[in-house]
Amino acid sequence: MASSESKDCPLCSKPESRQFAPFCSAGCKDRDLLQWLGEGYKVPGPAVSPDQLADHLHTGSGQENDS
């Protein structure tokens, strides 16, 4: 059974809309996406060079096997 507890939009704190969950509107949902695309949000960790990323994608694991 779904919880009846209402949640708030993580961007503006207005009540969450079922249609745009967990956001209140298309505007907040789009602003959140733009933050990710524009590097406004970042996942913590060491920076990775484009060459390292390409190697990781090419090998599938990013770790070399010394066997």
C-alpha positions in Angstrom: 0.0 0.0 0.0 1.3 3.5 -0.9 2.2 5.9 1.9 -0.2 8.8 2.3 2.6 11.0 3.7 3.1 13.9 1.4 6.6 14.8 0.3 8.1 18.1 -0.7 9.9 19.0 -3.9 13.7 18.8 -3.3 14.2 22.1 -5.1 11.5 24.5 -3.9 9.8 22.6 -1.0 6.3 22.8 -2.5 4.2 19.7 -2.3 5.3 16.9 -4.6 3.1 16.3 -7.7 2.4 12.7 -8.6 2.9 13.6 -12.3 6.4 15.0 -11.8 7.5 13.1 -8.6 9.6 13.8 -6.7 9.3 17.4 -8.0 6.3 19.7 -7.8 6.2 20.7 -11.5 7.8 20.3 -14.9 9.8 23.5 -14.2 11.5 22.0 -11.1 12.1 18.7 -12.9 13.7 20.5 -15.8 15.8 22.8 -13.6 17.2 19.7 -11.8 18.1 18.0 -15.2 19.8 21.2 -16.3 21.9 21.2 -13.1 23.1 17.7 -13.9 23.8 18.5 -17.6 25.5 21.8 -16.8 27.7 20.2 -14.1 26.0 22.1 -11.3 25.8 18.7 -9.5 28.8 16.5 -9.1 29.4 13.1 -7.7 32.3 13.1 -5.2 35.5 11.4 -6.2 38.7 12.0 -8.0 38.6 13.7 -11.4 38.9 11.4 -14.4 40.6 12.4 -17.6 38.9 11.8 -20.9 41.6 9.2 -21.7 40.9 7.3 -18.5 37.2 7.3 -19.2 37.8 6.0 -22.7 40.0 3.2 -21.4 37.4 2.3 -18.8 34.7 2.2 -21.5 36.8 0.2 -23.9 37.9 -2.5 -21.4 34.5 -2.7 -19.7 35.8 -2.6 -16.2 38.5 0.0 -16.1 40.8 -2.4 -14.4 43.6 -4.1 -16.1 44.2 -7.8 -15.6 47.8 -8.7 -14.9 47.3 -12.5 -15.3 
